[in-house]
Amino acid sequence: MSKTSETNNNVILEVKGLKKYFPVHRGFLQRVVGWIKAVDGVDLGLSAG
């Protein structure tokens, strides 16, 4: 068996294209003036073992 096949059988969690943005507020009315990109387009795989 190849490593790729073994890895796919033991995957517990797989995330593709994860994005997390936080708004930037400014002014008296706390308007959103921009975004901070904490994570942008991350792929992650968690395998058993």
C-alpha positions, 0 to 999 in steps of 0.5 A: 500500500502506498503512503497516500492510501494509508493516509486517506484511510486514517484521516480523522479531520480534513479541512480545505480552504479554511478562512477566518477574518476579523473586522476592524472597527473605527470611529464613534459608531464602530463602523467596519473599516477593514478586515484582518486575515488571520487564516486565508486558504489553509488546508489541514489534515489530521490523521489517526495515530 
